[in-house]
Amino acid sequence: MSAAPQLSVVIPVYNEEPNLPSLFARLYPVLDGLGRPYEVIFTNDGSADKSHELLKAQFAARPDVTRVI
């Protein structure tokens, strides 16, 4: 989406490796279906698991709407 976001979803992440794939699979289709420009901002709070790698992969897959801090 190239327009300025009308909706921002902020999600804190801390050791959420097992939950992130299902979150991605459910969240993005719902937001896409809204038909409004959006962004999803993930804040990784120092996870010790592979959450950061999953977030990087999600950013690579959807850089137009995904932000990782």
C-alpha positions as CSV (number, residue, x, y, z in Angstrom):
1,M,0.0,0.0,0.0
2,S,1.5,3.3,-1.0
3,A,-0.9,5.7,0.6
4,A,-0.3,7.1,4.1
5,P,-1.7,4.6,6.7
6,Q,-5.2,5.3,8.0
7,L,-4.7,2.5,10.6
8,S,-1.7,1.6,12.6
9,V,-1.5,-1.7,14.6
10,V,1.2,-1.8,17.2
11,I,2.2,-5.2,18.5
12,P,4.7,-5.8,21.3
13,V,6.7,-9.0,20.9
14,Y,8.6,-10.8,23.6
15,N,9.5,-14.5,23.0
16,E,6.5,-15.0,20.7
17,E,8.2,-17.4,18.3
18,P,5.4,-20.1,18.4
19,N,2.6,-17.5,18.0
20,L,3.9,-15.2,15.3
21,P,3.2,-17.5,12.2
22,S,-0.5,-17.8,13.1
23,L,-0.7,-14.1,13.9
24,F,0.7,-13.2,10.5
25,A,-1.6,-15.7,8.8
26,R,-4.7,-14.3,10.4
27,L,-3.9,-10.6,10.8
28,Y,-2.7,-9.6,7.4
29,P,-5.7,-11.0,5.5
30,V,-8.1,-9.2,7.8
31,L,-6.3,-5.9,7.4
32,D,-6.0,-6.4,3.6
33,G,-9.8,-7.0,3.5
34,L,-10.5,-3.6,5.1
35,G,-9.5,-1.8,1.9
36,R,-7.8,1.0,3.8
37,P,-4.1,1.8,4.0
38,Y,-2.5,0.4,7.1
39,E,0.7,-0.5,8.8
40,V,1.7,-3.1,11.3
41,I,4.4,-2.1,13.8
42,F,6.1,-4.8,15.7
43,T,8.2,-3.8,18.7
44,N,10.6,-6.6,19.7
45,D,11.3,-6.2,23.4
46,G,14.6,-8.2,23.4
47,S,13.3,-11.7,22.7
48,A,15.7,-14.5,23.4
49,D,14.0,-16.9,20.9
50,K,13.7,-16.6,17.1
51,S,11.0,-13.9,17.1
52,H,13.4,-11.4,15.6
53,E,14.2,-13.8,12.6
54,L,10.4,-14.3,12.0
55,L,9.8,-10.6,12.1
56,K,12.6,-10.0,9.6
57,A,11.1,-12.6,7.3
58,Q,7.7,-11.0,7.6
59,F,9.2,-7.6,6.8
60,A,10.8,-9.1,3.7
61,A,7.5,-10.6,2.6
62,R,5.4,-7.5,3.3
63,P,7.7,-4.4,3.4
64,D,4.9,-2.2,2.2
65,V,3.0,-2.5,5.5
66,T,5.3,-4.0,8.0
67,R,7.6,-2.1,10.4
68,V,9.9,-3.8,12.9
69,I,11.5,-1.9,15.8
